[in-house]
């Protein structure tokens, strides 16, 4: 369970922003989304290769 202590003189908005940042770093939401649907390991590998190829193509287009 995440705890965020509001410091003296700190606004609630700032404390909420810190809490949201901590929550995002725990990757809870990402894990929930991944567990909604099973993907085979071979599919995952194929997707990572496709993403890497796309990223490389994009970076090369920026250099030119």
Rosetta silent file (secondary structure, phi, psi, omega in degrees, C-alpha in Angstrom):
SEQUENCE: XXXXXXXXXXXXXXXXXXXXXXXXXXXXXXXXXXXXXXXXXXXXXXXXXXXXXXXXXXXXXXXX
SCORE:     score description
SCORE:     0.000 S_00000001
   1 L     0.000  132.077 -179.434    0.000    0.000    0.000 S_00000001
   2 L   -82.989  138.461  176.128    1.345    3.377   -0.989 S_00000001
   3 L  -125.050  134.726  176.768    1.552    6.104    1.586 S_00000001
   4 L  -127.476  116.284 -179.534    2.112    9.746    0.835 S_00000001
   5 L   -90.036  125.227  178.968    2.679   12.069    3.750 S_00000001
   6 L   -80.016  120.653 -178.660    1.569   15.618    3.084 S_00000001
   7 L   -75.428  158.809 -178.757    4.327   17.938    4.212 S_00000001
   8 L   -65.423  128.008  179.910    3.601   21.050    6.189 S_00000001
   9 L    83.267    1.268 -179.348    2.635   23.904    3.896 S_00000001
  10 L   -89.743  139.929 -179.794    2.354   21.602    0.864 S_00000001
  11 L   -76.229  156.098  179.842   -0.751   21.819   -1.292 S_00000001
  12 H   -64.718  -36.791 -179.758   -3.001   18.819   -1.756 S_00000001
  13 H   -60.956  -40.927  179.928   -2.519   19.000   -5.537 S_00000001
  14 H   -66.425  -42.727  179.239    1.242   18.643   -5.144 S_00000001
  15 H   -65.500  -38.646  178.300    0.864   15.685   -2.768 S_00000001
  16 H   -64.657  -37.954  177.724   -1.604   14.055   -5.155 S_00000001
  17 H   -63.619  -41.585  177.419    0.862   14.507   -7.995 S_00000001
  18 H   -63.563  -41.466  179.573    3.564   12.763   -5.927 S_00000001
  19 H   -62.416  -45.400 -179.470    1.162    9.922   -5.136 S_00000001
  20 H   -62.107  -38.465  178.603    0.265    9.460   -8.801 S_00000001
  21 H   -64.916  -43.420  177.542    3.958    9.373   -9.734 S_00000001
  22 H   -61.609  -43.267 -178.411    4.652    6.715   -7.086 S_00000001
  23 H   -63.176  -41.196 -179.207    1.669    4.681   -8.283 S_00000001
  24 H   -65.623  -35.848 -179.552    2.821    4.834  -11.889 S_00000001
  25 H   -68.948  -24.449  179.214    6.297    3.626  -10.921 S_00000001
  26 H   -75.351  -15.759  177.251    4.854    0.499   -9.283 S_00000001
  27 L    60.529   30.398  178.769    3.439   -0.532  -12.714 S_00000001
  28 H   -65.878  -46.922 -178.115    0.271   -1.954  -11.131 S_00000001
  29 H   -64.300  -39.945  179.101   -1.982   -0.650  -13.878 S_00000001
  30 H   -63.221  -42.298  179.834    0.318   -1.962  -16.616 S_00000001
  31 H   -64.989  -40.343  177.739    0.332   -5.423  -15.063 S_00000001
  32 H   -60.911  -42.879  179.451   -3.474   -5.457  -14.835 S_00000001
  33 H   -64.982  -38.219  179.717   -3.766   -4.598  -18.515 S_00000001
  34 H   -67.587  -33.416 -177.382   -1.294   -7.328  -19.463 S_00000001
  35 H   -79.435   -9.604 -179.644   -3.203   -9.949  -17.498 S_00000001
  36 L   -66.969  -30.677 -177.542   -6.499   -9.199  -19.240 S_00000001
  37 L  -142.189  133.901 -179.891   -5.445  -11.210  -22.275 S_00000001
  38 L   -82.338  132.133  173.378   -2.888  -13.985  -22.641 S_00000001
  39 L  -119.195  136.549 -178.924   -0.312  -13.617  -25.387 S_00000001
  40 L   -68.038  150.569  179.694    1.885  -16.478  -26.426 S_00000001
  41 H   -57.145  -36.950  179.165    5.633  -16.031  -25.932 S_00000001
  42 H   -65.322  -37.020  177.141    6.223  -16.289  -29.675 S_00000001
  43 H   -65.460  -41.081  178.802    3.715  -13.481  -30.250 S_00000001
  44 H   -61.445  -43.768  179.279    5.458  -11.312  -27.658 S_00000001
  45 H   -62.467  -42.245  179.641    8.811  -11.852  -29.358 S_00000001
  46 H   -63.093  -42.106  179.202    7.323  -10.977  -32.738 S_00000001
  47 H   -64.512  -40.955  179.343    5.778   -7.793  -31.344 S_00000001
  48 H   -65.393  -37.784  177.363    9.045   -6.700  -29.736 S_00000001
  49 H   -65.267  -41.130  179.205   10.883   -7.277  -33.040 S_00000001
  50 H   -64.578  -41.381  178.919    8.265   -5.249  -34.905 S_00000001
  51 H   -64.029  -41.682  179.932    8.517   -2.418  -32.386 S_00000001
  52 H   -64.791  -40.762  179.139   12.309   -2.414  -32.627 S_00000001
  53 H   -65.251  -41.711  179.344   12.178   -2.326  -36.439 S_00000001
  54 H   -63.568  -44.038 -178.946    9.682    0.527  -36.377 S_00000001
  55 H   -62.718  -43.084  179.733   11.771    2.462  -33.863 S_00000001
  56 H   -64.030  -42.863  178.983   14.929    1.992  -35.919 S_00000001
  57 H   -63.182  -40.762  179.767   13.164    3.105  -39.109 S_00000001
  58 H   -64.853  -45.166 -179.393   11.769    6.156  -37.314 S_00000001
  59 H   -65.979  -36.487  177.943   15.149    7.167  -35.894 S_00000001
  60 H   -66.077  -37.119  179.769   16.811    6.765  -39.299 S_00000001
  61 H   -67.403  -31.131  178.384   14.168    9.009  -40.879 S_00000001
  62 H   -71.015  -34.647 -179.448   14.929   11.672  -38.262 S_00000001
  63 H   -68.345  -33.212 -176.100   18.648   11.568  -39.038 S_00000001
  64 L   -78.212    0.000    0.000   18.091   12.165  -42.753 S_00000001
